[in-house]
Amino acid sequence: LQLSLYVYGKKIELSDIGCIHNLETYDNLQHILKTFDKTKVCQGSSRKLSNLKSSYGFKFVESCGMWRHLNCNIIMEKNTESGKNSFICKWCERLNFILKNKRSREKNNQNTVISFSPNKKKTLQKIKDTRALIRKKITRASKRIIYLENNLNNIKNEMKSISQLRLEELLNNSNISSSQSELIREIFNAARVNNPKNRRYSENWMLLCMLLQIRSPTGYSFLRKNNILPLPCTNSIRSHLLAVEIGCGFDKNFFKLLKKKFSTKSEQEKQGVLVLDEVFLRESISLNSRTLTYSGLEDFGGEIDTDGTSKANHALVFMWQSLAENLVQPIAMFASNGTVKGVDLAKLTIRAIMLMEDAGGQVVGLTCDGASTNRTMWSQLGISAKPNNFKNYFQNPYDSSRKVFVFS
């Protein structure tokens, strides 16, 4: 048989009430109950703590609606409790004194004085200084953010209100390149539109965007996603690329754009070398569903008469290499069945020189390998490697006062 004693929800051991006998007989049970009935129990400190504005942490706990000290043992020890109230232990009596002083300070509007040791005072002062410094930094940062936001809003309003004539006047008077001027125009145009889907882009800016998309699709996506530049959607770029007719031969529209590009270059930057080379291709025919034409057949772009029914297995490429800057630009491509004949190769070379000269370039030299068709082309142009009749140049067909040197 076991006996459990509880006071205010707290379990009391038999030794706490001075009983050393075990519960074996009826007399033991009667003795324990009489002793428990005579035991003095601490009544706690107070029931009224709702008026206090702050608590004391772990100095007191609530038990059955009565606030007690943490060190209160519920059972009062004999001959050790003293004071006016013999039904309160010394710990709850101390708590009662603390609460009384707290009420008195609140009634007289007095602040609680906290005492620290000298070492703790230094640590506390450091914490206070750090806190004050952080507050100052936050205040300065908040003021700075508000100042920058106001400036940004003012600049946005000025950008929206500036006229196109005023913008062109500022760009013409400034010392910036044409590409940078084009970028500034697009930024101002984008600032005037609230919905990004309503933006309209110029032809020059669209061409620059095409080049950027081709050179670096990842970089293009990063710049557009973070709104660093007013770039069009990749679908718009793709639709413009599909609108460009790509085929073999010399493209007149390409040379018009090249002429516009050469108009901004110096005389040294206009000089360059024409490079040509033939490469072997794998025979393959495919259907272009957009134009309903076959790709992979022999095609000279109308420069040389051919039936156009043979499969192409060679490609002839003409390329422009500038001498004064790092510029390499393919200008034409031809698909043939077998290598191009030397006579036809000479005709295409003369045609390429004429178009490049008309676009503004100055062809200084011609570079190719020593294939048999290329040697035939040299002989057609009057090039000779014989010691008694050495000649490594021919007259420029566009300008008779200049020469075109041949390199191999």
Secondary structure as a PSIPRED ss2 file (coil, helix, strand):
# PSIPRED VFORMAT (PSIPRED V4.0)

   1 L C   1.000  0.000  0.000
   2 Q C   1.000  0.000  0.000
   3 L C   1.000  0.000  0.000
   4 S C   1.000  0.000  0.000
   5 L E   0.000  0.000  1.000
   6 Y E   0.000  0.000  1.000
   7 V E   0.000  0.000  1.000
   8 Y C   1.000  0.000  0.000
   9 G C   1.000  0.000  0.000
  10 K E   0.000  0.000  1.000
  11 K E   0.000  0.000  1.000
  12 I E   0.000  0.000  1.000
  13 E C   1.000  0.000  0.000
  14 L H   0.000  1.000  0.000
  15 S H   0.000  1.000  0.000
  16 D H   0.000  1.000  0.000
  17 I H   0.000  1.000  0.000
  18 G C   1.000  0.000  0.000
  19 C C   1.000  0.000  0.000
  20 I C   1.000  0.000  0.000
  21 H C   1.000  0.000  0.000
  22 N C   1.000  0.000  0.000
  23 L C   1.000  0.000  0.000
  24 E C   1.000  0.000  0.000
  25 T C   1.000  0.000  0.000
  26 Y H   0.000  1.000  0.000
  27 D H   0.000  1.000  0.000
  28 N H   0.000  1.000  0.000
  29 L H   0.000  1.000  0.000
  30 Q H   0.000  1.000  0.000
  31 H H   0.000  1.000  0.000
  32 I H   0.000  1.000  0.000
  33 L H   0.000  1.000  0.000
  34 K H   0.000  1.000  0.000
  35 T H   0.000  1.000  0.000
  36 F H   0.000  1.000  0.000
  37 D H   0.000  1.000  0.000
  38 K H   0.000  1.000  0.000
  39 T C   1.000  0.000  0.000
  40 K C   1.000  0.000  0.000
  41 V E   0.000  0.000  1.000
  42 C C   1.000  0.000  0.000
  43 Q C   1.000  0.000  0.000
  44 G C   1.000  0.000  0.000
  45 S C   1.000  0.000  0.000
  46 S E   0.000  0.000  1.000
  47 R C   1.000  0.000  0.000
  48 K C   1.000  0.000  0.000
  49 L C   1.000  0.000  0.000
  50 S C   1.000  0.000  0.000
  51 N C   1.000  0.000  0.000
  52 L C   1.000  0.000  0.000
  53 K C   1.000  0.000  0.000
  54 S C   1.000  0.000  0.000
  55 S C   1.000  0.000  0.000
  56 Y C   1.000  0.000  0.000
  57 G H   0.000  1.000  0.000
  58 F H   0.000  1.000  0.000
  59 K H   0.000  1.000  0.000
  60 F E   0.000  0.000  1.000
  61 V E   0.000  0.000  1.000
  62 E E   0.000  0.000  1.000
  63 S E   0.000  0.000  1.000
  64 C C   1.000  0.000  0.000
  65 G C   1.000  0.000  0.000
  66 M E   0.000  0.000  1.000
  67 W E   0.000  0.000  1.000
  68 R E   0.000  0.000  1.000
  69 H E   0.000  0.000  1.000
  70 L C   1.000  0.000  0.000
  71 N C   1.000  0.000  0.000
  72 C C   1.000  0.000  0.000
  73 N C   1.000  0.000  0.000
  74 I C   1.000  0.000  0.000
  75 I E   0.000  0.000  1.000
  76 M C   1.000  0.000  0.000
  77 E C   1.000  0.000  0.000
  78 K C   1.000  0.000  0.000
  79 N C   1.000  0.000  0.000
  80 T C   1.000  0.000  0.000
  81 E C   1.000  0.000  0.000
  82 S C   1.000  0.000  0.000
  83 G C   1.000  0.000  0.000
  84 K C   1.000  0.000  0.000
  85 N C   1.000  0.000  0.000
  86 S C   1.000  0.000  0.000
  87 F C   1.000  0.000  0.000
  88 I C   1.000  0.000  0.000
  89 C C   1.000  0.000  0.000
  90 K H   0.000  1.000  0.000
  91 W H   0.000  1.000  0.000
  92 C H   0.000  1.000  0.000
  93 E H   0.000  1.000  0.000
  94 R H   0.000  1.000  0.000
  95 L H   0.000  1.000  0.000
  96 N H   0.000  1.000  0.000
  97 F H   0.000  1.000  0.000
  98 I H   0.000  1.000  0.000
  99 L H   0.000  1.000  0.000
 100 K H   0.000  1.000  0.000
 101 N H   0.000  1.000  0.000
 102 K H   0.000  1.000  0.000
 103 R H   0.000  1.000  0.000
 104 S H   0.000  1.000  0.000
 105 R H   0.000  1.000  0.000
 106 E H   0.000  1.000  0.000
 107 K H   0.000  1.000  0.000
 108 N C   1.000  0.000  0.000
 109 N C   1.000  0.000  0.000
 110 Q C   1.000  0.000  0.000
 111 N C   1.000  0.000  0.000
 112 T C   1.000  0.000  0.000
 113 V C   1.000  0.000  0.000
 114 I C   1.000  0.000  0.000
 115 S C   1.000  0.000  0.000
 116 F C   1.000  0.000  0.000
 117 S C   1.000  0.000  0.000
 118 P H   0.000  1.000  0.000
 119 N H   0.000  1.000  0.000
 120 K H   0.000  1.000  0.000
 121 K H   0.000  1.000  0.000
 122 K H   0.000  1.000  0.000
 123 T H   0.000  1.000  0.000
 124 L H   0.000  1.000  0.000
 125 Q H   0.000  1.000  0.000
 126 K H   0.000  1.000  0.000
 127 I H   0.000  1.000  0.000
 128 K H   0.000  1.000  0.000
 129 D H   0.000  1.000  0.000
 130 T H   0.000  1.000  0.000
 131 R H   0.000  1.000  0.000
 132 A H   0.000  1.000  0.000
 133 L H   0.000  1.000  0.000
 134 I H   0.000  1.000  0.000
 135 R H   0.000  1.000  0.000
 136 K H   0.000  1.000  0.000
 137 K H   0.000  1.000  0.000
 138 I H   0.000  1.000  0.000
 139 T H   0.000  1.000  0.000
 140 R H   0.000  1.000  0.000
 141 A H   0.000  1.000  0.000
 142 S H   0.000  1.000  0.000
 143 K H   0.000  1.000  0.000
 144 R H   0.000  1.000  0.000
 145 I H   0.000  1.000  0.000
 146 I H   0.000  1.000  0.000
 147 Y H   0.000  1.000  0.000
 148 L H   0.000  1.000  0.000
 149 E H   0.000  1.000  0.000
 150 N H   0.000  1.000  0.000
 151 N H   0.000  1.000  0.000
 152 L H   0.000  1.000  0.000
 153 N H   0.000  1.000  0.000
 154 N H   0.000  1.000  0.000
 155 I H   0.000  1.000  0.000
 156 K H   0.000  1.000  0.000
 157 N H   0.000  1.000  0.000
 158 E H   0.000  1.000  0.000
 159 M H   0.000  1.000  0.000
 160 K H   0.000  1.000  0.000
 161 S H   0.000  1.000  0.000
 162 I C   1.000  0.000  0.000
 163 S C   1.000  0.000  0.000
 164 Q H   0.000  1.000  0.000
 165 L H   0.000  1.000  0.000
 166 R H   0.000  1.000  0.000
 167 L H   0.000  1.000  0.000
 168 E H   0.000  1.000  0.000
 169 E H   0.000  1.000  0.000
 170 L H   0.000  1.000  0.000
 171 L H   0.000  1.000  0.000
 172 N H   0.000  1.000  0.000
 173 N H   0.000  1.000  0.000
 174 S C   1.000  0.000  0.000
 175 N C   1.000  0.000  0.000
 176 I C   1.000  0.000  0.000
 177 S C   1.000  0.000  0.000
 178 S H   0.000  1.000  0.000
 179 S H   0.000  1.000  0.000
 180 Q H   0.000  1.000  0.000
 181 S H   0.000  1.000  0.000
 182 E H   0.000  1.000  0.000
 183 L H   0.000  1.000  0.000
 184 I H   0.000  1.000  0.000
 185 R H   0.000  1.000  0.000
 186 E H   0.000  1.000  0.000
 187 I H   0.000  1.000  0.000
 188 F H   0.000  1.000  0.000
 189 N H   0.000  1.000  0.000
 190 A H   0.000  1.000  0.000
 191 A H   0.000  1.000  0.000
 192 R C   1.000  0.000  0.000
 193 V C   1.000  0.000  0.000
 194 N C   1.000  0.000  0.000
 195 N C   1.000  0.000  0.000
 196 P H   0.000  1.000  0.000
 197 K H   0.000  1.000  0.000
 198 N H   0.000  1.000  0.000
 199 R C   1.000  0.000  0.000
 200 R C   1.000  0.000  0.000
 201 Y C   1.000  0.000  0.000
 202 S C   1.000  0.000  0.000
 203 E H   0.000  1.000  0.000
 204 N H   0.000  1.000  0.000
 205 W H   0.000  1.000  0.000
 206 M H   0.000  1.000  0.000
 207 L H   0.000  1.000  0.000
 208 L H   0.000  1.000  0.000
 209 C H   0.000  1.000  0.000
 210 M H   0.000  1.000  0.000
 211 L H   0.000  1.000  0.000
 212 L H   0.000  1.000  0.000
 213 Q H   0.000  1.000  0.000
 214 I H   0.000  1.000  0.000
 215 R H   0.000  1.000  0.000
 216 S C   1.000  0.000  0.000
 217 P H   0.000  1.000  0.000
 218 T H   0.000  1.000  0.000
 219 G H   0.000  1.000  0.000
 220 Y H   0.000  1.000  0.000
 221 S H   0.000  1.000  0.000
 222 F H   0.000  1.000  0.000
 223 L H   0.000  1.000  0.000
 224 R H   0.000  1.000  0.000
 225 K H   0.000  1.000  0.000
 226 N C   1.000  0.000  0.000
 227 N C   1.000  0.000  0.000
 228 I C   1.000  0.000  0.000
 229 L C   1.000  0.000  0.000
 230 P C   1.000  0.000  0.000
 231 L C   1.000  0.000  0.000
 232 P C   1.000  0.000  0.000
 233 C C   1.000  0.000  0.000
 234 T H   0.000  1.000  0.000
 235 N H   0.000  1.000  0.000
 236 S H   0.000  1.000  0.000
 237 I H   0.000  1.000  0.000
 238 R H   0.000  1.000  0.000
 239 S H   0.000  1.000  0.000
 240 H H   0.000  1.000  0.000
 241 L H   0.000  1.000  0.000
 242 L H   0.000  1.000  0.000
 243 A H   0.000  1.000  0.000
 244 V C   1.000  0.000  0.000
 245 E C   1.000  0.000  0.000
 246 I C   1.000  0.000  0.000
 247 G C   1.000  0.000  0.000
 248 C C   1.000  0.000  0.000
 249 G E   0.000  0.000  1.000
 250 F E   0.000  0.000  1.000
 251 D C   1.000  0.000  0.000
 252 K H   0.000  1.000  0.000
 253 N H   0.000  1.000  0.000
 254 F H   0.000  1.000  0.000
 255 F H   0.000  1.000  0.000
 256 K H   0.000  1.000  0.000
 257 L H   0.000  1.000  0.000
 258 L H   0.000  1.000  0.000
 259 K H   0.000  1.000  0.000
 260 K H   0.000  1.000  0.000
 261 K H   0.000  1.000  0.000
 262 F H   0.000  1.000  0.000
 263 S C   1.000  0.000  0.000
 264 T C   1.000  0.000  0.000
 265 K C   1.000  0.000  0.000
 266 S C   1.000  0.000  0.000
 267 E H   0.000  1.000  0.000
 268 Q H   0.000  1.000  0.000
 269 E H   0.000  1.000  0.000
 270 K H   0.000  1.000  0.000
 271 Q E   0.000  0.000  1.000
 272 G E   0.000  0.000  1.000
 273 V E   0.000  0.000  1.000
 274 L E   0.000  0.000  1.000
 275 V E   0.000  0.000  1.000
 276 L E   0.000  0.000  1.000
 277 D E   0.000  0.000  1.000
 278 E E   0.000  0.000  1.000
 279 V E   0.000  0.000  1.000
 280 F E   0.000  0.000  1.000
 281 L C   1.000  0.000  0.000
 282 R C   1.000  0.000  0.000
 283 E C   1.000  0.000  0.000
 284 S C   1.000  0.000  0.000
 285 I C   1.000  0.000  0.000
 286 S E   0.000  0.000  1.000
 287 L E   0.000  0.000  1.000
 288 N E   0.000  0.000  1.000
 289 S C   1.000  0.000  0.000
 290 R C   1.000  0.000  0.000
 291 T C   1.000  0.000  0.000
 292 L C   1.000  0.000  0.000
 293 T E   0.000  0.000  1.000
 294 Y E   0.000  0.000  1.000
 295 S E   0.000  0.000  1.000
 296 G C   1.000  0.000  0.000
 297 L E   0.000  0.000  1.000
 298 E C   1.000  0.000  0.000
 299 D E   0.000  0.000  1.000
 300 F C   1.000  0.000  0.000
 301 G C   1.000  0.000  0.000
 302 G C   1.000  0.000  0.000
 303 E C   1.000  0.000  0.000
 304 I C   1.000  0.000  0.000
 305 D C   1.000  0.000  0.000
 306 T C   1.000  0.000  0.000
 307 D C   1.000  0.000  0.000
 308 G C   1.000  0.000  0.000
 309 T C   1.000  0.000  0.000
 310 S C   1.000  0.000  0.000
 311 K E   0.000  0.000  1.000
 312 A C   1.000  0.000  0.000
 313 N C   1.000  0.000  0.000
 314 H E   0.000  0.000  1.000
 315 A E   0.000  0.000  1.000
 316 L E   0.000  0.000  1.000
 317 V E   0.000  0.000  1.000
 318 F E   0.000  0.000  1.000
 319 M E   0.000  0.000  1.000
 320 W E   0.000  0.000  1.000
 321 Q E   0.000  0.000  1.000
 322 S E   0.000  0.000  1.000
 323 L C   1.000  0.000  0.000
 324 A C   1.000  0.000  0.000
 325 E C   1.000  0.000  0.000
 326 N C   1.000  0.000  0.000
 327 L C   1.000  0.000  0.000
 328 V E   0.000  0.000  1.000
 329 Q E   0.000  0.000  1.000
 330 P E   0.000  0.000  1.000
 331 I E   0.000  0.000  1.000
 332 A E   0.000  0.000  1.000
 333 M E   0.000  0.000  1.000
 334 F E   0.000  0.000  1.000
 335 A E   0.000  0.000  1.000
 336 S E   0.000  0.000  1.000
 337 N C   1.000  0.000  0.000
 338 G C   1.000  0.000  0.000
 339 T C   1.000  0.000  0.000
 340 V C   1.000  0.000  0.000
 341 K C   1.000  0.000  0.000
 342 G H   0.000  1.000  0.000
 343 V H   0.000  1.000  0.000
 344 D H   0.000  1.000  0.000
 345 L H   0.000  1.000  0.000
 346 A H   0.000  1.000  0.000
 347 K H   0.000  1.000  0.000
 348 L H   0.000  1.000  0.000
 349 T H   0.000  1.000  0.000
 350 I H   0.000  1.000  0.000
 351 R H   0.000  1.000  0.000
 352 A H   0.000  1.000  0.000
 353 I H   0.000  1.000  0.000
 354 M H   0.000  1.000  0.000
 355 L H   0.000  1.000  0.000
 356 M H   0.000  1.000  0.000
 357 E H   0.000  1.000  0.000
 358 D H   0.000  1.000  0.000
 359 A H   0.000  1.000  0.000
 360 G C   1.000  0.000  0.000
 361 G C   1.000  0.000  0.000
 362 Q E   0.000  0.000  1.000
 363 V E   0.000  0.000  1.000
 364 V E   0.000  0.000  1.000
 365 G E   0.000  0.000  1.000
 366 L E   0.000  0.000  1.000
 367 T E   0.000  0.000  1.000
 368 C C   1.000  0.000  0.000
 369 D C   1.000  0.000  0.000
 370 G C   1.000  0.000  0.000
 371 A C   1.000  0.000  0.000
 372 S H   0.000  1.000  0.000
 373 T H   0.000  1.000  0.000
 374 N H   0.000  1.000  0.000
 375 R H   0.000  1.000  0.000
 376 T H   0.000  1.000  0.000
 377 M H   0.000  1.000  0.000
 378 W H   0.000  1.000  0.000
 379 S H   0.000  1.000  0.000
 380 Q H   0.000  1.000  0.000
 381 L H   0.000  1.000  0.000
 382 G C   1.000  0.000  0.000
 383 I C   1.000  0.000  0.000
 384 S E   0.000  0.000  1.000
 385 A C   1.000  0.000  0.000
 386 K C   1.000  0.000  0.000
 387 P H   0.000  1.000  0.000
 388 N H   0.000  1.000  0.000
 389 N H   0.000  1.000  0.000
 390 F C   1.000  0.000  0.000
 391 K E   0.000  0.000  1.000
 392 N C   1.000  0.000  0.000
 393 Y E   0.000  0.000  1.000
 394 F E   0.000  0.000  1.000
 395 Q E   0.000  0.000  1.000
 396 N C   1.000  0.000  0.000
 397 P C   1.000  0.000  0.000
 398 Y C   1.000  0.000  0.000
 399 D C   1.000  0.000  0.000
 400 S C   1.000  0.000  0.000
 401 S C   1.000  0.000  0.000
 402 R C   1.000  0.000  0.000
 403 K E   0.000  0.000  1.000
 404 V E   0.000  0.000  1.000
 405 F E   0.000  0.000  1.000
 406 V E   0.000  0.000  1.000
 407 F E   0.000  0.000  1.000
 408 S C   1.000  0.000  0.000
